[in-house]
Amino acid sequence: MKMCTLKKSIALNGIGLHTGMDIAVKISPSKTGKIQFLREGVLIDAVYSNVISTNFAVTLGKNGKTISTIEHLLSAFHMLGIDSAVIEVNGPEIPILDGSAKPFVDALLSAGIEKINKTRKYFTITKPIEITMEDKYLLFLPSNKFEINYTISFDHPLLDKRSEELVIDRESFINNISPARTFTFLSVVNKLKADGLIKGGSFDNAIVLDDNGVVNGELRMENECLRHKMLDFIGDIFLLGMPIKARVIAYKAGHTLDVKAVKTLKYYNNFKKEKIPAVAGLSYLHNYLQK
């Protein structure tokens, strides 16, 4: 199967969720086989090794230039099968738009998608791999599809131990996941603003919850908040640099655990290719993953 890029360039404008800046984005075709961000002359590959922060969003950095809040756009690239593109940004983050991936999906589809002369590779799982952090975990199991079983658990009546399992393909992503918006709690909004975050946050680009329910309109779908967590994961896991085939069981995961999982999967994949003495055993793998 060949890699794909866009048929033509597209432009988007919007507010940055955390900076509040008016940001312009131009997404252009590319034949490199990479998703790359371009800021002030610096190209930053969308891969885990360029991640410098996972605090409320994923931030990439290189040569002193950074680009944040990339996960919604990456999720759209991942599930639309776009392997190669250059995203030129005139600010430090991708605009939040309506808080979902749908505006990116619509824009990318309007540009059209075409093949390039490079072979697409998939990251596949051959043995169960579990990545944990405190009481959170991600379990990757072999599969010839991309499946996610996701559980969230927040101290809120709408988000307490909610679980859902979906096979993630192009159609299911477009219809059932891409419209799911990011969410926050009214009780923490003031603290986030005091910390210099969500300067561009509003009722137009996030679901806002008080103690009883949604304070700014209706949900777009059942389990919208849970599906947005799936959306984030789909974008984060694309930092592997290629699409994935796996059955993923996620419990209370988030950007930090997602990126830790990407790093572990890449190291594990490299480990399998090395000629390691049999006596090295699990201790070698443990030390390898700490690098």
N, C-alpha and C positions, 0 to 999 in steps of 0.2 A: 504494500500500500504506500502511495506517495504522500509526502508532506503537502500541506496547503498553506496558502497565504491569501491576502485580499486581492481583488481585481483592481481596486482603486483606493485612493486615500479618502479618509473621512475626518471630519472635525467635530469636536464636542466642546462645550463650555459649561462650567458650573462652579458651585461653591465647594471649597475644601471643607470637609467635616471638622477637622481639628484646627486648621489655620483660619478659616473664615475668608480666605482669599478667593477672588474670582480667577479661575484657572482655565486655560485653554489647552486642549489636547488634540494632537494630530496623529492619527494612526495610519501608517503607510505600508504598502507591500514590501516584502523583503524575501531574498532568496538564500539567506544565510542558514536557515533551519533553526533559528533562535528567536525567542521573544526578547526584545531588547528595549529598554527605556533610554531616552536621550534627553539629557538635561544640561544646558549650557555647555554643549560640545562634548560631554562625557557619556559614552555608551555604557549602560549597566545591564548585564545579562540577568534575566529573571530566573536565577538559580539560587539554591539554598546557601551557597558559599558567600553570596553577597548580602545576606540578611544581617542587619546590624541591630534591629529592635523588633520585638513583638508586643510592645506595650499598646494595647487597644487597637492595633493595626499592624500589618507587616510593613517594615521599612527596609528598603535596599539602599546600599551605599557603596560608592567607589570614588577614589580620588577627591574626597571632600564634598562630593555631591550626593544628595539623598533623594529618594522618592518613596512616598508612603501611601498607605490605603490602596494597595494594588490588588487586593484579593478578589474583589468583585469583578474587575476586568479580567484577571487571570482565569477565574472560573468560567467566564464566557468563552475565552480562547480555548480552554481545555475541552469543553463539551461541544463546541462548534467545530472542533477538529482543525483549529488554526494553529499551526506549529511555528510560523515565521512571520514576524512583523516588527516594525519600529514604532514606538510610541513616544513622540516628542511632547514634552510637557514644559510649560513656562513657569512652573511653581513647584513646591516641595511635595505635593500629593496629588493623587488622582481625584477629580471631583466626585462628590458623593451622589450627585443627581437625585434620584428619588429614594436612595437607600437600598436599592436592590441591584441585580445584574441585568434586569430587563432592558433599560435604555442602551446598555452596551450591546446586548444581543440584537436589538432592533437595528442599531447603527451598523454593526458588523454584517448582518444579513443584507442590509440595503447596499453595502459596498460590493457584495458578491464574493465568492470564494473560489479559488482556482488552485490546481496542483502545481507543484514545483518539482524539479528533477532531483529530489532527495527522498530516501526511503524512511518512512516513519517507523520508529521503534517504540515498543511498549515496555513499561516496567512491569514485570510479572513476579508474582510471589510463588516460591516453590515449597516453602515450609512455613508454619505459623511463626509469626514474629509479634511480640507484645512489647509496647513501649509504655511505661508508667510514669506518673508524676503525682506525688501525694495520693489522693483518692481518685485520680483521673487515669484513664488508660485508652490506648488504641491497640486493637488486635487486628493484624493483617493475616488473612487466610487465602490459600490458593483459589483462584476462580478464573474462568475464561471470559468473565464479564466484570463490570464495575458495579459493585453492590455496597450499599451503606446501611447499617443498622445503627441508628444514632439515638442516644438517650441524653436528655438534659434534666437537670435537677436544680431548680432555684426555689427559694422560699417565697413562692407566689402561687396562688390557686390555679393560674393558667399554665404554669411552667413547672409544676412539681412532678418529677418522675414521668415525664412524657417520652415515649419511645415511638419510633417509626422505622420501617425498613423499606427501601426502594432500590430497584435496579436503575442505575443511572446511565441513561443514554441520551442522545441528542434531543429526542422528542420529549422525554420525561423531564429533562432539565429545562427546556424552553417553557413547557407548560406548567410544571409543578414545583420548580425550584427557583428559576431565575426571577420571578416576580416577588419573592419573599424579601421583605425589608429588614434592615438592621433594627435593633430594639434597645431600649434603655429604660431605666426606672426613674420616675419623677423624684424619688428620694435621694438619688445620687447626682442629679443634674447639676445642682449648685456646686457640689464638691468638684466635679469634673471641670466645670468652668473656672473654679478657683485655681485648679491645677494647670490652667492654660489649655485645656482640651475642649473639644466640641464647640469651638467658636462659631462654626457654621451650622451647628445642629439646630433643627427646627421641627415643628410638627409636620412639615412637608417632606422630610427625608428620614424619618425614623418612627417606629412604633414607640409610643411612650406609655408606660404602665404605672398606675398607682397601686395601692394595696388591694383594690378590688377588680381592676380590669384595665382596658385600654381607654385612655383619656382623649385620644384624638382620632375618632372615627372607628370604622369597622376593619377587622382583619380581612385581608384579601383571600385567605384560604384557611382551612383548618390546620393547626400546627404551624402557622406561618413563622413563629419565632424559632421553632426547632428546625424548620427547613432552611431558615437563614443560616443557622449553624452548619448545616450540610453544605450550603453554598460557599461559606467561608472555607470549609475544609477542602472542597473541590478546587478552589483557587490556590490554597496553600500547598496542597499535595502536588500541584503542577510545577512547583519549584524543584521537583525531580528533574526538570528539563525535558520531560516527555509524559505522555498520558500513561495512566496506570490501569492494570487489570487486577482486581483483587476483591475479596469480600472483606469489608472493613466493619468492625464492631467498635463503636466509639462511645465512651462514657464520660460525660462532662469535659470533653476536649475543648481546645481553643487554640489560638494562634501559637502560643509558646509550645504546647505539646505537639501541635501539627508540625512545626518546623523541627523540633527534636526528632519526630518520627521520620521526616524526610532525611535528615542527617544520618540516622541509624540505618535506614533502608539502603542508602547509598553506600555507606561503609560496609554493610553486610554484603551487598552485591560485589564490592571490590574484594572483600575477604574471600568469597567463594572462588574467585578467579585466581587467588594466590596459591602457590604450592606450599602448604603449611605441614610440617611434620605431624604425624598422627598423635604423637605424645603431647603436642602443644595443647590439644583439647580446648575446653571452654575457657580456661584461664587466658589463653591467647586472644580469643574473641573478645572477652571482657576488656582486656587491656587495649585492644584495637579500637573498640568503640569509645574509649575514653579520650582518644586523640582529638 
